[in-house]
Amino acid sequence: MMKLFNLGVVWHLNKKGIFPTAILSGGCCAISKPVFKNIGRFDKGFRVWRLEDVEISMKMWLFGYTCYIQSKVKILHVFREQTPYPVSHEHVYFNMLRMAYNHFKEARIEQCRKLICIIERILRIESAVLATGVLLQRKLYFARRKRDDD
């Protein structure tokens, strides 16, 4: 039985030196141009903001690349007091479901659906995600995978 998860951030606080990871933070990562092009760049189907860094690093990992963290590097992020663009839960949920359809097995997609909670919202967002051609992209991505999402 799969445990419900919340896609929260868990930092590698006790690791030292350079070590592999499946997820990189977009605010402090580097990808070579050939790798960036080979994996298909950022998913252009995402809306506004959120999870694009998780999706691209997950795509690299699943396609067989190894992502590394250097624990000695410290990144400070300065956030704006107000965003110059609107960000809504709908955008975040859309991106989460798009990422799930791109990369996760069915049980994990269902767990992501449960995070949305409101059934009308789930159906509306999922319909919008499916209308973007994500199922064809999923098929192409799964054919390229070298690792699974476990």
C-alpha positions in Angstrom: 0.0 0.0 0.0 1.4 3.3 -1.0 1.5 6.0 1.6 0.0 9.4 0.9 2.7 12.0 0.3 2.5 15.7 0.0 5.3 16.6 -2.5 7.0 18.7 0.2 10.7 19.5 0.3 13.0 17.3 2.3 16.6 18.6 2.4 19.6 16.4 2.5 20.9 18.0 5.7 23.1 15.1 6.9 24.9 14.5 3.6 28.5 15.7 3.0 30.4 16.5 -0.2 28.9 15.7 -3.6 26.1 13.1 -3.8 23.5 12.0 -6.3 19.8 13.0 -6.0 16.7 12.7 -8.2 15.5 16.3 -7.6 17.4 19.5 -7.9 16.3 23.0 -6.9 15.8 25.2 -10.0 17.2 28.3 -8.2 20.6 26.7 -8.0 21.3 24.1 -10.7 23.3 23.9 -13.9 22.6 21.7 -16.9 24.8 21.4 -19.9 23.3 22.5 -23.1 23.6 19.1 -24.8 21.8 17.4 -21.9 19.2 20.2 -21.7 18.4 19.8 -25.4 18.5 16.0 -25.3 15.8 15.8 -22.5 13.6 18.2 -24.4 14.2 21.3 -22.3 11.6 22.6 -19.8 8.1 21.3 -20.3 6.3 24.1 -22.2 2.9 22.8 -21.1 3.4 24.1 -17.5 1.4 27.1 -16.4 2.9 30.2 -14.8 5.0 28.9 -11.9 5.9 25.9 -9.7 7.4 22.5 -10.1 9.2 23.1 -13.3 12.6 22.5 -11.5 11.3 19.3 -10.0 10.0 18.1 -13.4 13.2 18.8 -15.4 15.5 17.2 -12.8 13.1 14.2 -12.5 13.2 13.9 -16.3 17.0 13.9 -16.3 17.1 11.3 -13.6 14.5 9.0 -15.2 16.2 9.3 -18.6 19.4 8.0 -17.1 21.4 11.1 -16.2 22.7 11.5 -12.7 22.0 14.7 -10.8 24.4 15.8 -8.1 24.3 18.1 -5.1 27.4 19.8 -3.7 26.6 20.1 0.0 29.2 22.9 0.6 27.4 25.3 -1.7 25.0 27.7 0.1 22.4 29.5 -2.0 20.4 32.4 -0.7 17.1 33.2 -2.5 15.6 36.7 -2.3 11.9 36.6 -2.9 9.8 39.5 -4.2 7.2 40.9 -1.9 4.7 40.6 -4.7 4.8 38.5 -7.8 4.4 40.4 -11.1 2.1 37.7 -12.3 -0.9 36.0 -10.7 -0.2 32.6 -9.1 -3.2 30.4 -8.1 -3.7 27.0 -6.6 -5.2 26.0 -10.0 -1.8 26.7 -11.7 0.1 24.7 -9.1 -2.3 21.8 -9.2 -2.2 21.8 -13.0 1.6 21.6 -13.0 1.6 18.9 -10.4 -0.8 16.7 -12.4 1.0 17.4 -15.6 4.3 16.3 -14.0 2.5 13.2 -12.5 1.1 12.2 -15.9 4.6 12.8 -17.5 6.5 10.7 -15.1 4.6 8.8 -12.5 3.0 5.3 -12.4 -0.8 5.2 -12.0 -0.8 4.9 -8.2 1.3 8.0 -7.8 -1.0 9.9 -10.2 -3.9 8.9 -8.0 -2.0 10.2 -4.9 -1.4 13.6 -6.6 -5.1 13.7 -7.5 -5.9 13.2 -3.8 -3.8 16.2 -2.9 -6.2 18.5 -4.8 -9.1 17.4 -2.5 -12.1 19.1 -4.1 -13.6 16.7 -6.7 -14.9 19.4 -9.0 -11.4 21.0 -9.0 -9.7 17.6 -9.7 -12.0 16.9 -12.7 -11.6 20.4 -14.1 -7.8 20.5 -13.8 -7.3 16.9 -14.9 -9.4 17.6 -18.0 -7.3 20.6 -18.8 -4.1 18.6 -18.3 -5.3 15.8 -20.5 -6.3 18.2 -23.2 -2.7 19.3 -23.6 -1.5 16.0 -25.2 0.2 14.9 -22.1 -0.7 11.2 -22.7 1.3 11.2 -25.9 4.2 12.9 -24.1 4.0 10.3 -21.3 4.3 7.5 -23.8 7.4 9.0 -25.4 8.9 9.7 -22.0 8.3 6.2 -20.7 9.9 4.8 -23.8 13.1 6.8 -23.0 13.3 5.9 -19.3 16.4 4.2 -17.9 15.0 4.3 -14.3 11.5 4.1 -12.9 9.8 6.5 -10.6 10.3 4.3 -7.5 
